[in-house]
Amino acid sequence: MEIKRILRRAAQRLNLDKYVKTEPTNLIEYNLLNFNEDLDKAWEKIKALYDKVLYKDNYWHLFYEGEFSTLRCSLKYKNEIEKFFKEHNIKCKYNGKWIDGSYIVEKYKDMYRNIFHEFSVLAIHLDEADIFNAADRVCHSFFNHHHYMAKKCREVFESMNNPSMDPVMWEAEMMSRLSMYRSHFVGRYSVERYYKKLSEEKSNKDKSNDENEENA
């Protein structure tokens, strides 16, 4: 992979981009069903899968989705992945080719594919004590790297003509908005999950009562 990156950079400098073949996004997706009932056991299975198969895949990534998790990997590892699932009694739903539900991910899919992969690998190797500092680096790096192109975001603070309102303040403002948005989203999602669980428990209880009455 490093050789490919070096060749790609050299080709770009020589204006030979059209002769450089880029790898297409060819990932498949699984939902790991009832996977997260015991998070410690689930994590051990993820690490075991990484040690056996996923370490070879430069694009795999994993998302925690509450009761289930979503795993995406390169098509060529499909048989090895499914063999691991069978050996470790992991129930899964095969969704076929990865089509993301987020329009922004679909728009920049090849880049997000790499970002998601690096975050997933980082999670495998990161010490828990370093999570906060690692997250800080990730968030700050995103806004720092976009500082030049984020003209309208900068202009909000540049127009204030206040020495204390440095243009880099747009990062803090954006982070505050994201924090509020994520708090609202997670809160709403948690409430929806809670009432869904209550509804399922009530439905199972009613079904059990009906069966008891039939057998009485």
FENKA-V412469 format. One record per run of one state. SS is the DSSP state (H for helix, E for strand, C for the rest). FROM is the first residue (numbers start at 0). LEN is the number of residues. If there is no record, write none. Layout:
ss=SS from=FROM len=LEN
ss=SS from=FROM len=LEN
This chain:
ss=C from=0 len=1
ss=H from=1 len=12
ss=C from=13 len=3
ss=H from=16 len=3
ss=C from=19 len=7
ss=E from=26 len=6
ss=C from=32 len=6
ss=H from=38 len=14
ss=C from=52 len=1
ss=H from=53 len=3
ss=C from=56 len=4
ss=E from=60 len=4
ss=C from=64 len=4
ss=E from=68 len=6
ss=H from=74 len=13
ss=C from=87 len=4
ss=E from=91 len=6
ss=C from=97 len=5
ss=H from=102 len=5
ss=C from=107 len=1
ss=H from=108 len=17
ss=C from=125 len=2
ss=H from=127 len=18
ss=C from=145 len=5
ss=H from=150 len=8
ss=C from=158 len=10
ss=H from=168 len=47
ss=C from=215 len=1
